[in-house]
Amino acid sequence: MTTLEQSVDADEALVRERAEGLLRDHGPATADPSAFLGAQFDAGLAWVDFPVGRGGLGLSPRLQHAANEVLWAAGAPVAWFHNPIGVGMCAPTILAHGTEEQAERWLRPLFAAEEIWCQLFSEPGAGSDVASLSTRAVRDGEEWVLNGQKVWTTLAHRAKWGLLIARSDPEQPKHRGLTCFAVDMEADGVEVRPLRQLTGDAEFNEVYFTDARVPDSQRLGDVGQGWSVALTTLMNERVAIGGVIPERGSGSIGEAVRIWRERNHTDPVRRDALVRLWVRAEAHRLTNARAAAGRTRGTPGPEGSVGKLVQADLNKDILAFCMDLLGMEGTLNPSGYELHRPERLGSSTQSIQKLFLRSRANSIEGGTSEIMRNILAERVLGLPGDVRVDKDRPWSEVPRS
């Protein structure tokens, strides 16, 4: 065994020992979920690759799986389920671009789900091209005044904090005139309105800022460097969505197999289709595992975009196949269709019919599949990029609808 392998084995043993100690001291069956997650943060098992004192142990990110394996097998609460945007996207951004004071203030309550976070990037006129956004941030002494509109903001109705990108200098090209802030979603001038989805739920919202004020102390990164901060968030978002490593045969492909068996299907054509979907799901799972094993500390690379692209089409295809297996029953909606504003993602009843409707968003949310293909073409295959006639022009001179 090499020295490196010995070091990895020792690190994994440390992670598992910490996880078992956490379970002994805070039994998940009786502990309050927030209290347990807070203790998990203190034990360095929130994000094992984060520094000591910031929810981590300074180890390889691939060892997070070892911690999760021990904790989840014992029924421990899953932080991502309670605060998905915060845990998967905002926390890495705070660590990478925030000050020591900001990391100290925000990371622990974020992981413990004491303070829910949302992401304020997309706008009605700036979806796939986020850098063209028009929400303005004008400095007024030690504060910034925000005016504008964001849209498709998941869990904004539950969030205490929002990670916002705004235009601080309209005379700069669109990528260079942006600044990032952590915004108090309960502050004056911040209004959250629900958006009803195809499923009947309202997971996401539109958010209006009318002379809302945010202290400069809540700025992440330097003035005008918001695009760099946004890229950190977006790359982690795609890993959070498409980089999950499920148990073999679980998730939507597990539902497809369950329905096949329960309905006693024997059609060889459908059986062939099911096997093909299972192979795709397994290939995706193993590819994610390989990417996670090779991932180093810092902002993830384009592998997150590739995983997200594959996951979106795969999940839609599997759930469409499930609907085919259900036959006419697939036209019913056992979940009902009343407007529901969930406390967290996936907290409402999840029938196959509802999951099928929800999956339509997979190729849009977190970056469209078209954008993911562009990233794959340019950053992985090295193909020439799209023609961008507005790249070096001041944002104020770029025509907009």
C-alpha positions as CSV (number, residue, x, y, z in Angstrom):
1,M,0.0,0.0,0.0
2,T,1.4,3.4,-1.0
3,T,1.7,6.3,1.4
4,L,-1.1,8.1,-0.4
5,E,-3.4,5.1,0.0
6,Q,-2.6,4.8,3.7
7,S,-3.4,8.5,4.1
8,V,-6.7,8.1,2.3
9,D,-7.6,5.1,4.4
10,A,-6.7,7.0,7.6
11,D,-8.8,10.0,6.6
12,E,-11.8,7.8,5.8
13,A,-11.4,6.0,9.2
14,L,-11.4,9.5,10.8
15,V,-14.6,10.5,9.0
16,R,-16.4,7.3,9.9
17,E,-15.3,7.5,13.5
18,R,-16.6,11.1,13.8
19,A,-19.9,10.0,12.2
20,E,-20.3,7.1,14.7
21,G,-19.5,9.4,17.6
22,L,-22.1,11.9,16.4
23,L,-24.7,9.2,16.4
24,R,-23.8,8.1,19.9
25,D,-24.1,11.6,21.3
26,H,-27.1,12.8,19.3
27,G,-29.4,9.9,18.5
28,P,-31.3,11.0,15.3
29,A,-34.4,9.2,16.3
30,T,-35.0,11.6,19.3
31,A,-32.9,14.7,18.3
32,D,-34.4,17.8,16.8
33,P,-33.3,17.9,13.2
34,S,-31.8,21.4,13.4
35,A,-29.9,20.4,16.6
36,F,-28.6,17.3,15.0
37,L,-27.5,19.1,11.9
38,G,-25.8,21.8,14.0
39,A,-23.9,19.1,15.8
40,Q,-23.0,17.5,12.5
41,F,-21.5,20.9,11.4
42,D,-19.5,21.1,14.7
43,A,-18.1,17.6,14.1
44,G,-16.8,18.7,10.7
45,L,-19.1,16.5,8.8
46,A,-21.2,19.1,7.0
47,W,-18.8,19.4,4.1
48,V,-15.7,17.4,5.0
49,D,-13.6,19.4,2.5
50,F,-14.4,22.7,4.2
51,P,-11.8,24.0,6.7
52,V,-11.9,23.0,10.4
53,G,-14.3,25.3,12.2
54,R,-16.3,25.9,9.0
55,G,-18.2,22.6,9.0
56,G,-15.3,20.5,7.6
57,L,-12.1,18.7,8.3
58,G,-10.0,19.9,5.4
59,L,-10.1,16.5,3.7
60,S,-11.0,15.4,0.1
61,P,-14.6,16.1,-0.9
62,R,-15.0,12.4,-1.9
63,L,-14.9,11.4,1.8
64,Q,-18.3,13.1,2.3
65,H,-19.8,9.9,1.0
66,A,-18.3,8.0,3.9
67,A,-19.9,10.3,6.4
68,N,-23.3,10.3,4.7
69,E,-23.2,6.5,4.4
70,V,-22.9,6.1,8.2
71,L,-25.3,8.9,9.1
72,W,-28.1,8.2,6.6
73,A,-28.1,4.5,7.4
74,A,-29.0,5.5,11.0
75,G,-31.8,7.7,9.9
76,A,-30.1,11.1,10.4
77,P,-31.7,14.1,8.8
78,V,-30.4,15.2,5.4
79,A,-29.4,18.9,5.3
80,W,-29.9,19.2,1.6
81,F,-33.6,18.2,1.9
82,H,-34.2,21.0,4.4
83,N,-32.1,23.7,2.7
84,P,-31.1,22.6,-0.8
85,I,-30.1,26.0,-2.3
86,G,-28.1,26.9,0.8
87,V,-26.3,23.6,1.3
88,G,-25.6,22.8,-2.3
89,M,-24.9,26.3,-3.8
90,C,-24.7,29.2,-1.4
91,A,-22.4,27.6,1.2
92,P,-19.5,26.9,-1.3
93,T,-19.9,30.5,-2.6
94,I,-19.7,32.0,0.9
95,L,-16.6,29.9,1.6
96,A,-14.9,30.9,-1.6
97,H,-15.8,34.6,-1.8
98,G,-17.0,35.6,1.7
99,T,-15.0,37.1,4.5
100,E,-14.2,35.2,7.7
101,E,-16.9,37.2,9.5
102,Q,-19.5,36.2,6.8
103,A,-18.5,32.5,7.0
104,E,-18.7,32.6,10.8
105,R,-22.2,34.3,10.7
106,W,-23.9,32.3,7.9
107,L,-22.5,28.8,7.5
108,R,-23.7,27.0,10.6
109,P,-27.3,28.3,10.7
110,L,-27.4,27.6,7.0
111,F,-26.5,23.9,7.4
112,A,-28.7,23.5,10.5
113,A,-31.6,24.8,8.4
114,E,-32.2,27.6,10.9
115,E,-31.9,30.0,8.1
116,I,-33.1,29.0,4.6
117,W,-31.4,30.4,1.5
118,C,-32.5,31.1,-2.0
119,Q,-30.7,32.1,-5.2
120,L,-31.6,35.4,-6.9
121,F,-30.1,35.2,-10.4
122,S,-32.7,34.8,-13.2
123,E,-34.9,37.6,-14.4
124,P,-37.7,37.9,-16.9
125,G,-35.3,39.2,-19.5
126,A,-32.2,37.3,-18.3
127,G,-32.7,33.6,-18.1
128,S,-30.1,31.5,-19.9
129,D,-28.1,34.7,-20.4
130,V,-27.9,35.6,-16.7
131,A,-25.1,38.2,-17.3
132,S,-27.6,40.4,-19.1
133,L,-29.6,41.0,-15.9
134,S,-30.9,44.5,-15.2
135,T,-31.6,44.6,-11.4
136,R,-29.7,47.6,-10.2
137,A,-27.6,48.1,-7.1
138,V,-26.7,51.8,-6.5
139,R,-24.3,52.6,-3.7
140,D,-25.5,55.0,-1.0
141,G,-22.7,55.4,1.6
142,E,-22.3,52.1,3.4
143,E,-25.5,50.7,1.9
144,W,-26.7,49.7,-1.6
145,V,-30.2,50.4,-2.9
146,L,-31.7,47.6,-5.0
147,N,-34.4,47.9,-7.6
148,G,-35.5,45.2,-10.0
149,Q,-37.2,41.8,-10.4
150,K,-36.0,38.2,-10.1
151,V,-38.0,35.1,-11.2
152,W,-38.0,31.3,-10.7
153,T,-36.6,31.8,-7.2
154,T,-37.0,28.4,-5.5
155,L,-38.1,28.6,-1.9
156,A,-38.0,32.4,-1.7
157,H,-41.2,32.2,0.3
158,R,-39.3,30.3,3.0
159,A,-35.9,32.0,2.8
160,K,-34.3,34.2,5.3
161,W,-31.4,35.0,3.0
162,G,-31.0,35.4,-0.8
163,L,-27.8,35.3,-2.8
164,L,-28.4,38.1,-5.3
165,I,-26.4,39.3,-8.4
166,A,-27.2,42.9,-9.4
167,R,-25.8,45.4,-11.9
168,S,-23.6,47.9,-10.1
169,D,-22.1,49.6,-13.1
170,P,-24.1,49.7,-16.4
171,E,-21.3,51.3,-18.3
172,Q,-19.2,48.1,-18.0
173,P,-19.6,45.1,-20.3
174,K,-22.3,42.8,-19.0
175,H,-20.0,40.4,-17.3
176,R,-17.9,43.0,-15.5
177,G,-20.4,45.4,-14.0
178,L,-22.0,42.9,-11.6
179,T,-21.8,42.7,-7.8
180,C,-23.0,39.9,-5.4
181,F,-24.9,40.4,-2.2
182,A,-26.6,38.4,0.6
183,V,-30.0,40.0,0.9
184,D,-32.3,39.7,3.9
185,M,-35.5,38.4,2.4
186,E,-37.5,39.9,5.3
187,A,-36.2,43.4,4.7
188,D,-38.4,46.4,3.6
189,G,-38.7,46.7,-0.1
190,V,-38.5,42.9,-0.8
191,E,-41.7,41.3,-2.0
192,V,-42.2,37.6,-2.8
193,R,-45.0,36.4,-5.0
194,P,-45.7,32.7,-5.8
195,L,-45.6,31.2,-9.3
196,R,-47.9,28.3,-9.8
197,Q,-46.4,25.3,-11.6
198,L,-47.8,22.6,-13.8
199,T,-47.9,20.4,-10.7
200,G,-50.1,22.8,-8.8
201,D,-47.3,23.6,-6.4
202,A,-45.5,26.9,-6.0
203,E,-41.9,25.9,-5.3
204,F,-40.6,29.0,-6.9
205,N,-41.5,32.6,-6.9
206,E,-41.0,36.0,-8.5
207,V,-39.2,38.6,-6.2
208,Y,-39.5,42.4,-6.5
209,F,-37.0,44.8,-5.0
210,T,-38.2,48.4,-4.6
211,D,-35.6,50.7,-3.0
212,A,-34.5,47.7,-0.8
213,R,-31.4,48.5,1.2
214,V,-28.5,46.0,1.8
215,P,-25.4,46.9,3.9
216,D,-22.1,46.8,2.1
217,S,-21.0,44.3,4.9
218,Q,-23.3,41.8,3.1
219,R,-21.5,42.1,-0.2
220,L,-19.7,38.9,-1.3
221,G,-16.5,39.5,-3.3
222,D,-15.3,42.7,-4.7
223,V,-17.4,45.4,-6.4
224,G,-17.8,44.5,-10.0
225,Q,-16.7,40.9,-9.6
226,G,-20.1,39.4,-9.2
227,W,-19.8,37.2,-12.3
228,S,-16.9,35.3,-10.7
229,V,-19.1,34.8,-7.6
230,A,-22.0,33.7,-9.8
231,L,-19.9,31.1,-11.6
232,T,-19.0,29.5,-8.3
233,T,-22.6,29.2,-7.4
234,L,-23.7,28.0,-10.9
235,M,-21.0,25.3,-11.1
236,N,-21.9,24.0,-7.6
237,E,-25.6,24.2,-8.5
238,R,-25.1,21.8,-11.5
239,V,-23.2,19.3,-9.3
240,A,-26.0,19.5,-6.7
241,I,-28.6,18.8,-9.3
242,G,-26.9,16.4,-11.6
243,G,-24.0,15.0,-9.5
244,V,-26.0,13.0,-7.0
245,I,-24.7,9.4,-6.5
246,P,-27.9,7.4,-5.6
247,E,-28.0,3.8,-4.4
248,R,-28.0,1.3,-7.3
249,G,-31.4,0.9,-8.7
250,S,-33.0,3.7,-6.6
251,G,-34.8,6.8,-7.5
252,S,-37.0,7.1,-10.7
253,I,-35.5,3.9,-12.2
254,G,-36.4,2.1,-9.1
255,E,-40.0,3.3,-9.5
256,A,-40.0,2.0,-13.0
257,V,-38.9,-1.4,-12.0
258,R,-41.5,-1.4,-9.1
259,I,-44.4,-0.6,-11.5
260,W,-43.2,-3.2,-14.0
261,R,-43.3,-5.9,-11.3
262,E,-46.5,-4.8,-9.6
263,R,-48.4,-4.7,-12.9
264,N,-47.0,-8.0,-14.0
265,H,-45.9,-6.6,-17.4
266,T,-44.4,-9.1,-19.8
267,D,-44.3,-7.3,-23.1
268,P,-40.7,-7.9,-24.5
269,V,-40.6,-4.5,-26.2
270,R,-41.3,-2.7,-23.0
271,R,-38.9,-5.0,-21.1
272,D,-36.2,-4.0,-23.6
273,A,-37.0,-0.3,-23.1
274,L,-36.8,-0.7,-19.3
275,V,-33.4,-2.5,-19.5
276,R,-32.1,0.3,-21.7
277,L,-33.2,2.9,-19.2
278,W,-31.7,0.9,-16.3
279,V,-28.3,0.8,-18.1
280,R,-28.4,4.5,-18.8
281,A,-29.2,5.2,-15.1
282,E,-26.4,2.9,-13.9
283,A,-23.9,4.5,-16.3
284,H,-24.9,7.9,-15.1
285,R,-24.5,6.8,-11.4
286,L,-21.1,5.3,-12.0
287,T,-20.0,8.4,-14.0
288,N,-21.0,10.6,-11.1
289,A,-19.1,8.4,-8.7
290,R,-16.0,8.7,-10.8
291,A,-16.3,12.4,-11.1
292,A,-16.8,12.7,-7.3
293,A,-13.7,10.6,-6.6
294,G,-11.6,12.8,-8.8
295,R,-13.1,16.1,-7.6
296,T,-10.7,18.4,-5.8
297,R,-11.4,21.3,-3.5
298,G,-12.6,24.5,-5.1
299,T,-15.1,25.3,-7.8
300,P,-16.3,22.2,-9.7
301,G,-15.4,22.0,-13.4
302,P,-17.6,21.2,-16.4
303,E,-18.3,17.7,-15.2
304,G,-21.2,19.1,-13.2
305,S,-22.8,20.5,-16.3
306,V,-22.4,17.2,-18.1
307,G,-24.0,15.3,-15.2
308,K,-26.8,17.8,-15.1
309,L,-27.5,17.5,-18.8
310,V,-27.6,13.7,-18.7
311,Q,-29.7,13.6,-15.5
312,A,-32.4,15.9,-17.0
313,D,-33.1,13.9,-20.1
314,L,-32.8,10.6,-18.3
315,N,-35.2,11.5,-15.5
316,K,-37.8,12.7,-18.1
317,D,-37.5,9.6,-20.1
318,I,-37.8,7.2,-17.1
319,L,-40.9,9.0,-15.8
320,A,-42.5,9.1,-19.2
321,F,-41.9,5.3,-19.4
322,C,-43.5,5.0,-16.0
323,M,-46.6,6.8,-17.2
324,D,-46.7,4.4,-20.2
325,L,-46.7,1.4,-17.8
326,L,-49.5,2.9,-15.8
327,G,-51.8,3.1,-18.9
328,M,-55.0,5.1,-18.4
329,E,-54.2,5.4,-14.7
330,G,-51.5,7.8,-15.7
331,T,-54.1,10.3,-16.7
332,L,-55.4,10.6,-13.1
333,N,-53.9,12.9,-10.5
334,P,-54.1,11.3,-7.1
335,S,-52.1,14.2,-5.5
336,G,-54.8,16.7,-6.3
337,Y,-54.3,20.1,-7.8
338,E,-54.6,22.7,-5.0
339,L,-52.0,25.5,-4.8
340,H,-49.4,24.4,-2.4
341,R,-46.3,26.3,-1.2
342,P,-44.0,23.6,0.2
343,E,-41.9,24.1,3.3
344,R,-39.1,22.4,1.4
345,L,-38.5,20.8,-2.0
346,G,-40.3,17.5,-2.3
347,S,-42.3,17.9,0.8
348,S,-45.7,17.4,-0.9
349,T,-47.2,14.1,-2.0
350,Q,-45.1,12.7,-4.8
351,S,-47.2,10.4,-7.0
352,I,-45.7,9.1,-10.3
353,Q,-48.1,11.4,-12.2
354,K,-46.8,14.4,-10.2
355,L,-43.2,13.4,-10.6
356,F,-43.7,13.2,-14.3
357,L,-45.1,16.7,-14.5
358,R,-42.3,18.0,-12.3
359,S,-39.7,16.4,-14.4
360,R,-40.6,18.7,-17.3
361,A,-38.6,21.4,-15.4
362,N,-35.4,19.3,-15.3
363,S,-34.1,20.5,-18.6
364,I,-34.7,24.2,-17.7
365,E,-33.9,24.6,-14.0
366,G,-30.3,25.1,-13.0
367,G,-29.3,26.1,-16.5
368,T,-31.1,24.8,-19.6
369,S,-29.9,21.7,-21.5
370,E,-28.9,24.0,-24.4
371,I,-26.5,25.9,-22.1
372,M,-25.1,22.6,-20.7
373,R,-24.4,21.5,-24.3
374,N,-22.6,24.7,-25.0
375,I,-20.4,24.2,-21.9
376,L,-19.7,20.6,-23.0
377,A,-18.8,21.8,-26.5
378,E,-16.6,24.7,-25.5
379,R,-15.0,23.6,-22.2
380,V,-14.7,19.8,-22.7
381,L,-14.5,19.3,-26.5
382,G,-12.7,22.6,-27.2
383,L,-15.0,23.7,-30.0
384,P,-15.2,27.4,-30.9
385,G,-17.7,29.4,-28.9
386,D,-20.9,31.1,-30.1
387,V,-20.5,34.5,-31.7
388,R,-21.0,37.1,-28.9
389,V,-21.4,40.5,-30.4
390,D,-22.2,42.2,-27.0
391,K,-19.3,40.7,-25.0
392,D,-17.2,43.9,-25.0
393,R,-19.9,46.6,-25.3
394,P,-21.1,48.5,-22.3
395,W,-24.3,47.0,-21.0
396,S,-26.1,50.3,-21.3
397,E,-25.5,50.2,-25.1
398,V,-26.8,46.7,-25.7
399,P,-30.3,46.6,-27.1
400,R,-32.9,44.8,-24.9
401,S,-36.5,43.9,-25.4
